[in-house]
Amino acid sequence: MSDGESDYEIFNSSFISEDDEQVGPRIQRYHRHTTQQIQLLEIFFKECTPFPDENQRSELGQMVNLDAQQVKFWFQNRRTQERMNLRRRENVTLRREHVRLLGEHEKLRQERLLSLCNICRMPTNYCEVSNEEQQLTIENARLKQEIGQIFSLICKDFQLPAGLSAAQPSSSLMSSNAPRELDSGGRNSMMNQNSMLLDIANAAMNELVMLGKIYCPFWRLNSGSTRETLDYIEYESVFNNSIKPPGFVIESSRDTGLVLMTSLDLVTTLMDMNKWVDVFGPIVSDATSRKLISTSPGGTRNGSLQMIEAEFLVPSLLVPKRQVTFLRYCKLLREGVWAVVDVTPTQLNPNLLSYGGSTRLPSGLIIEEIANDYCMVTWIELTAYDETHIHQMYRPLIGGGIGLGARRWLKTLQRHCQILSSMWTVNLTQDFSEMPAKVRAEIVKLAQRMTLNYYLGISNSSASKWKSIQVENEEQNMRLMIRKNMNEPGELTGIVLSAATSVWFPVNHQQMFDFLTNQNFRGQWDILTHNSSMEEKIRIHIANRHGNYVSLLKIVENDMLVLQEIWNDASGAMVVYAPVETHSMEKVINGADSDFMQFLSSGFSILPDKEAELDKGEDNGSGGCLLTLGLQVWVSSKPTTELTQSLVRTVEGLLDCTIGNIISGLLRAT
């Protein structure tokens, strides 16, 4: 088999029935499927069923432009491939040994390249290597010298002694904080320290590549599910440099999907902190980075290494923010295939675990370029964390890899790419004859700002202006925060109060979402409507596959306009809304910029209380959901105004009333 020929191409190049597995000559008919066909068939195989019935084969054939018989043979071949996978596992011991030897070989190769002459500072084997290797070695030495100049800052961030010597074993780095003197080659010592960071990043990259393989022996398919979890004991037996701190639990998940973005654009997004936070705003509330190695000699992202401090959020007040410090390393594996890995360098200092009580084991993405500006992304999340800080209701969700798992990261990325594609459809009432693309984009941008405001209002992010407040006799599972604004664009001047609560409901995720988004039931729970009805004036469909759309509603009784964004996918659901001033909204519809608009965000985040196959749209009536309600109230135009106990009780009463109305409405609806 050639390097460029995958197992998929071997099995998809011919039609071989399961009944034809026999010895002897036979005639093979070759048919090479397109990449698009294979990707869609593969997604159906993984996320739906490997045994489609006749109707499913017919529908799938129409989607991929194949007849039902061809689809049948493809699935037979794919199942045969799975059986071969089981046979290959018999050789797992040899594969592990192979990985270990490759690691030793790479380490020896790096040591040989880093062996420099004491006089000329060139490799001692200079004459034995090619010109390209010589140039790379020289550039590597220059970059290490450059890194050495900022190493003192790294020591400060990692809480390491300034004169630490890399010649000492890692166990001493982890157990002793006694001051050490710089050796005679102080600069070389700092360069060696930076080499240690590169070694950690390279080792993590090797682990990520192994974890990303389709036939990786460490992943186990959950019973009755398409989700995969890691056999950590098996994994640690091979990569024995992985550390799970005492008392910590492991969260592991892996997911694969198509992303409407080129591989290079995606890599650029991941390595640029501003873009990364913008794309993953619902998860990453804050991030800062320091570039250790910015780019490779060719100016690409290949070989880029950063140190990042970030906060990850779950949309609930009962799950504290996860503060993590980690290295991010980017590498071009082969033409069109990139990998980006994150890892916390606990080998240097276990005190890094104090940042929120969690550490990132090798996690990240493997990105493979496909045609038509698409890429196939395999996302891996592997984290060790202290779950004692998480509410009991949310522990199964987080531990199961749903709250901050691979699927949530991937679905968030897919939704963002759909928004960027601008391939939206619009439903308009007779009040609006047409809507230019610029206006659609402005309304979507406004809705995104509204939703992000909601996220920050129910969390405790360090990056937001919201500050938690303590009140007497505060209700359980409830949080109050305030924000003080002083003439900032797009913000109400004065004091704004945000109140949030999280509640378990004995209805599944889909039932709760359907109830909250049904306009016929809106008056039963929404205090804005006062039992009036709502009319939808505008609906902009952003990502149909994720149920993502932005709408403009009008309350019939008082003509108040309400902006709303909703989405629903395998990572959960969100319903966010805000009253908007009619005249201001009309200006946006007529082409004005939306940055000046002020609003107070309210809404719901809905998460399943257990692992669920949300992508299939199954609704069997079992299970429950975790609902987080957030409300924002304008208190006063004077930032010095003090909150009164009566106002706090009024806001708490609004939360209780809304939850009670939802319970009553669900009972009537069922």
N, C-alpha and C positions, 0 to 999 in steps of 0.2 A: 504494500500500500504506500502510495506516495505521501509526502508530508502535507500536501495541499488537498488531499482527498479525504473527506471525513467519513465516518461510519454512516451518517445520514445519506450521503451521496451513493455509497455502496448499496444500501438497502432500498433507496428510492429510485435507483437506476433500472430496476427490473420488477416485473410482477411475478411473485413467487407465492403460491398458495401454501398454507400450512400443511395441506394434505400432500404436497409435492415433495416433502423432505424425504428423499429416498436416494439410494445409490443407483448409479447408472446414467447413461447419456439421456439428455432431454433437450428440448428446444427452448431457449430463453428469448423472450421478447423485451427489448430494451426501450424504456421510455424515460427520458430525463425530465423530471418535474422542474418547474421554475422555483427560484428561491422563495418567492412570495407564497406559492402553493405549499411548499414544505413548511414554512413558518406557521401558516394558518392551521395546517393539519396537526403540527406539533403542539400548538397551543390547545387545540381541541382534545388531543390525546392526553395532555397533562392535566388540564383544568376541568375536563368534563368526564370522559370515560374512554378506556382503550377498547371497549366493545360496543360501538355504536350500533343501534338497530337499523332497520331498513329505511325508516323515515329520516333518521338522523343522517344516514349516508347520502340519501337523496338531497337533503337540504344542504349538507356540507359540500356535495359535488357541485351544486349550483353556485355556491360562494367561491369556489376555487377553480371553476370551469373544468371539472372532470365529471365523468359519468359515475354512477353509483358503484359499478363493478370495479373501476379503477380505485375508488376510495376504499372499497372492501379489501382489495389486494394490498393497498398501502398499509392499512391497519394490521393486516396479517403479518406483513413483513416487519412492521414496527414491533409487534408482540414477539416475533422471532428474535428480533434484536434484543429485547428485554431478557429473553431466556439465555441468550449468549452472554449477557451481562452477568447473570447468575453464575454461569460457568467460569467466567473470568475471575470471579472473586476467589476461586480456588487458588489463584496465584497472588493473592494479596500480600503474602509474606515477601515474595520476590519483589513486588512493586515498592513496598516500604523500604526494603534494602536498597533498591535502586535510587529512591529519593534521598536516602541518607548518603549514599555514595556521591550523588550529584552535588549535594550540599558541601561535602568534604572537598570535592574537586573544585568547586567555585571558590571556596575559602583558600585553597592552596594557590589557585590562579591569581586571586586578588593579592595574596601575600607576595607572590613573585613579581607582580606588576608594581607593587608598592615598595619593593626593595630598591633603594636609591643609593647611588654613589655618594660618599661623604664629601667629595670635592666638587663634582659637577652637578650634583643633585639630579642626574638622569638615571633611568633604570640600569641596573647592572647588566641586564641582558639586552641592552639597547640594540646591539647589532643583530640579535636573533629574531626581532619582531618586525612586523611590517611598518611602513610609514604611517599608516592609519592608526595602528596601535600605539606607535610612538607619540603621535599628536594627541591621541586620547589620554595617554598617560601624563603628558605634559600639562594638558588642560585640567586633568584630575588633580594634579599637584597644585596648580594655580588656584582652583576652586577651594581646595582644602585649606590653603593659606588664607584665602578670603574668609572662609568659615571661622578660622581660628581667631580672626579679629573681633568676631562677635561672640566668641565662646563664653566670655565672662558673663554676658547677658543670659546665655542659656543656663549657665550654672545658677544664676540667680533665680530664673524661672523654675528650674527643677530642684531648687533648694540644695544644690551641691556645693561642697567646699571649693573655693576659687582655685586652689592649687592642686586639685585632684589629678592623680597620675593614672593614665590608662594602663600602665604596666601592672597595676595591682589587680587581683582577681575580683570578679563581680561580687562575690560574697562579701568582700570587705567594703565594697561600695554600698551594699545594702545594710550592713550591720554596724558600721562605725561612722561617726561624724567628727572624729578627732581631726584637728588641723594637720595638714601635710605641707611640706615644703616643695616648691617646684624643683624638678630635677634640672640638670645642666642644660638640657634641651627643652626649655619651657614651651617654645613654639611647637616643637615636635610632639610634646605631650598633649597640647591642645588639638593638634591635628589628629593624633591618635584617638582622642575623645570623640571628635567628629566622625572618625572612621567607625567608632562603636555605634553611633547613631545610624550610620549607613548600613552597618551590619545588621542591626535590629530591623531596619526597614526592608532590607533584602530578604532576611529570613521570613518576615511577615508576608512579603510578596510571594515567596515560594509556597507558603502555607495557603494563601488565598487562591493561587492558581490550582493547587490540588483540590481545595474545597469547591472550586467552581466547575470541576469536571463532571460530566453527566454521570459517569460511573464511579464517582468517588465513594469508597466503601464506608465512609464515616457517617453518611446521612441515612436516616431511617424514615420511611413514609409512615405518617400517623395513620392508625387504623380508621378506615372509613373516610379518609380525607386526602386532599392533594397537597397538604402541607408537609414539609420535611423538617425534622429536628435532628440535631447532632448527637451522635453517640460519643459523649465527651470522654468517657473512659478509654474507648478505642482510639479516639483522636489524640489524647494526651500520651498514650503509649507509644505513638510514633513521633509526635512533635513534643518531646519531653521538656522543651523550653517554655511551654505554656504554663501559666501560673494562675490557679484559682485560689484567691486568698481564703483563709479559714473563715467559715461562717457565711461566705458568699454563695450565691446560686448562679447558674448559667442560663442565659437567655440566648437561644440560637434559632435562626430561620434563614431560609433561602427561597428566592423567587426569581422567575425569569419572565421577560415580556418585551414586546416591541416598543420602541420609543421613537417618536417623530423628531429626531435630531441627529445630525451627523456625529460620528464618534469624536472628531476633533473638537467640535463645538461643545459636546458634553464634557470632555476632558478640561477644556478651558473654563467651563462653568464651575467644575468641581475644584479647580486650583485657584480660582478667583473668589476671595471671601465675600465680597459684595454681591457677586452674582449667585454664589451658593446660598447665602441667606435669603436673597430675593426669591429664588426658585423654591426653597424649602422653608419658607416663612412659617407655615403651620407647625413645623417641627423644630427648626433651628431659630431660637429667639435672639441669639447673640453669638458672635464669633469674632475672634481676633487671631491673627497669625503672624509669624515671623519666618521669612524665607531663609532657609539654610543654604539651599542650592536652588537658584532661580530657574535656569534653563540649561539644556545641553548645548554643546558648541554650535549646533545647527540652528539654535534659536527656538526649538520646539519645546514642548512640555516634558519631553522624555527625560527622565532622571531628576525631575524637580522634587525637592524635599522641603516640607514646611512643618513647623511646630504650631499646633492649633489649640486654642482654648475655646470651648463652645458650651452652650446650654441647649439641651434637648427637652421638649415639652410634650406631654400628653394632655389633650383638651379636657382636663378635670382638675379641680382644686384638691382632690384626694391623692393625687400622684405628684410628689415634689419634683421640681426641675432636676434634670440629670446633668451635673457639671462634669465635664470630661476634658482632660488634657491628653493629646495624642499627636503622633507624627503622621503626616500624610505624604505618601510617596507614589509617584506616577511613573509608569514604565510602558514603553511600546514593546509588546511581546513579539509581534510580527506584523507584517503589512496589514493595516486595517483592523488590528486587534490591540486594544489598550487594556491596562489594568491600573486601578487606583486603590491603594490599600491604606487603611488607618490602623494604628496600633499604639497603645499606651506603653511607653518605655519603662515599665516597672522594674526592669533589670537594673536600671540606674538608681532608682529611688522609690521604694514602696510607699513613701509618703504621698505620692501622687494620688493614691486611692482616697485621700482625704477630700478631694474635690468631688463632694456629693456621694462618696461611697460607691464608685463604679470604675471599671477599667475596660477599655476596648481591647479585646483580643483581636487577632487579624480579621478585619471586616472590610468590605468595600465592594467594588464593581469590576466585572470583566465585560468589556464593551467590544462587540464585533460589528463592523461596518456591513450594512446590507444596502441593496439598491434603493433608489428613490428617496434619499436623505433619511432613511430609517436605519436604526441599529438595534441589535439584539443585546439586551442587558441582563446579565446574571448578577443579582444583588445578594450579598451575604452579610448577615448581621450576627456578631458573636460578642457577647458582653457578659462580664462577671459583675454582679452588683449585690448590695446589701438590701434585701427586701423588707427589712424591719421598719423602714420609713414609709412604706407603701400601705395604704388602707387595705384591709382584708378583702373588700369587694373587688379590688383591682389586681390583686396578686395573680390570679389565674390568667388574666388578660395580658399582663406584662410578661409573666413567666412563659406564656405560650407563644411569645414572639409576635403578638398582634399590636400592642400599644406602640412600641418603638421598633417593630420588626421590619424585615426586608420588604414585606408586602406594602406596608404603609409608605415607606420611602419611595418604592417604585410607583405606586399609584399617584402619589403627590407629584412626582416627576412627569408622569404621563398626562395628568390634568394640566400642568403648566405648559407642556409642549402643545397641547390642543389649543390652549389660549393663544399661544404665540402663532399658531398656524393661521389664525384669522379666518378659518373655514367655518363660519358660523351661519346658522339659519335664524331668521327673525320672524316672529308672529306679531302682527300689528292689528290694532282695532281701527275702526273708521276715524278715530281721532288723529291718526298719524298715517299719512299717505305713503311715505317712504322714509328710509333711514339710511343715510350715507355710512360708509364703512368707518369713517373717522368718528362719527357720533357713537356707533356701536362700540368702538374701541374705548371711547371715553367713559361710557356707562359701565363697561366691564372693569375698567381701571378703578372707577369709583367704588364698585362693589367689592373689588379685591381689598381696597383700603378699609372698607367697612368690616370685612371679615377678619382682616388682620387685627383691627382694633378690638374686635370681639375676643379673639384668641388671647391677646395680651390682657384683656380685662378679666379673664377667668383664671389666669395663671399668675405666677409670681416671678416673672422674668426680671433679671437684673438690668436689662436694656430698656425696659419700659419705664414710664413716668408714674406708674401705679405704685402706691405704697400701702401695704397692709395696715389695718387699724384693728385694735382690740376694743371691744365694747363689753359692757356688763351683761352677763347672762346670754352670751352669744349662743345661738342655736347650733346643735350638732350638724356636722357636714355642711356648714355654711361659712362663707368668707366675704368680708367687706374690705374694699380698697378705695382710696381716693386719689385723684389726680388734680394738680393745680396748674392751670394754663394762664399764660400772660400774653395775650394778643398774638398768638401763633396762628399762621395760616391754616385754615381747615379745621381749627379746634375752637370749641366754645370757650370763651374767656371766663375764668373763675374756677369754681370747685365742681368736679364731677364725681359722683359716687358710683362704684360698681359693686354689685352684689351677685353672688353665685352660689349654687347648691348642686350636689350630685345625689341622685336617687336611683335605686334599683326598681325596675318595673317587671311584672310577670308576663310581659308580652315580648315577642322577639323583635329584633332590630328592624325588620322590614315592616311589621305591623305598626310600630311606633312611627317610622318614617312616613308611611302612607297616611296615618292619621294627621300628623302635623302639617303635611303638604296638601291635604284635601281642603279646598276652599269652602266646601259645604260645612266643614267642622270648625273652621277658623274662629267663628264667633263664640264657640263653646269654651275657648281657653285664652284667646288673645284679648288683653285688657284694652288695647287700642281700638278695637272695633265696637265695643259696647253693645254686643249682640247684633251689630249691623252686618251687612254682607260686604264682600270685596269683589271688585272687578279687576281683571288683569288687562292692562293697557299695552304692555310690551313684554315679550319674552324673547330672550336671545339664547339660543341653544349653543353651548360652547363645546361640550364633549358628551355626545349622546350615550356613548358606552358607559360613562360614569354618571349618567343622570344629572349632568352639571348644566345649570342654566341660571341666568340672571333675569329678573322680572321687575316690572314697575306696576304696583297695585294701587288702586284707588278705593278708599273707604266710601261707600255709597252715601252714608248718613251725613258726613261732614266734608267730603271731597278731599280729605287728607291723602297725600301720596306716600307710599311705603316702598322703599327699595329692598329687594330681597335676592339672596343668592342661596342656592341649594346644590348639594351633590350627594351621591350615594354610590359607594363601591365596596370592594372587599376590605377596605381599611376602616369602614364605618360610614357615618353620614353626618351632614351638617345642614342646619337651617338657620340662616342669619338674616336679620332684617333691621331696618331703621326708618323712622319717619323722616321725610325730607321736605324742605320748604318748596312750595309749588313754583314760585317765581324763579328760584335758583335752579330747579330741575328743568324748567322750560328753557332757561339760558343754555344749559348743557345740551339739551336736545336741538337747540338752534345753532350749535357749533362752538360754544364756549368751553374753556378748560374747566375741569371739575375740581381742581386743587383748592379752590376757595370754599367749597361746600362744607358745611358743618352738620354733624349728626351724632346721635347716640346709638351705639350698636347693642342689639339684644339678640338672643337666639338660643339654639340648642345644639349640642354635640351628642351623637348617639353611637355607642359602642356595644358590640355583642358581649354578653357576660361569659361567653365561652367560645371556643373555636367553632366557626361556622363557615359554610361554603357559600359566601355571599355572592361570588361571581356567577353562580348558577341561577341565582334568583329563587332559590328554594325557600318555601315558607311552609313548614310542616307544623307550625304552631307550638313547637317545643322551645324551651330555653327562655331566657329573659334578656333584658338590655340594661345598660347603664346610661342614664340620661343626665347631662349637665345643663342646667339652665343658668344663663347669665343675663342680667339687666343692668342698664346704665341710666342714671338719673342726674339731671343738672340740679345742683344745690343752690349756688349763688354766683353772681357775677363778681363778687369780692373774694379774692384768694385768702383773705384773713378770716373769713367767716368760720365760726366753730360749728361742728356738727352737734345737733341736739339729739337727746335720747329718743324723743318722739319721732323725729325723722327716721332714725335708724329702725325703730320698730315699724314704721309705716312701710319702709322698703322690705324689711323681712316679711311683713304681711303680704306684700305683692308677690314675693316668691312663693310663699305658702299657698296663696290663693290660686296662682297659676298652676302649681303642681296639683292642687285639689281639683281644679277644673279639668285638667288632663285626665286624672283618674276617673272623674264622673263621665267625661266625654267618651273615653275608651269603653266604659261599661255600656253606655247607650249605643255606641257604634257596633259593639259585638252582640 
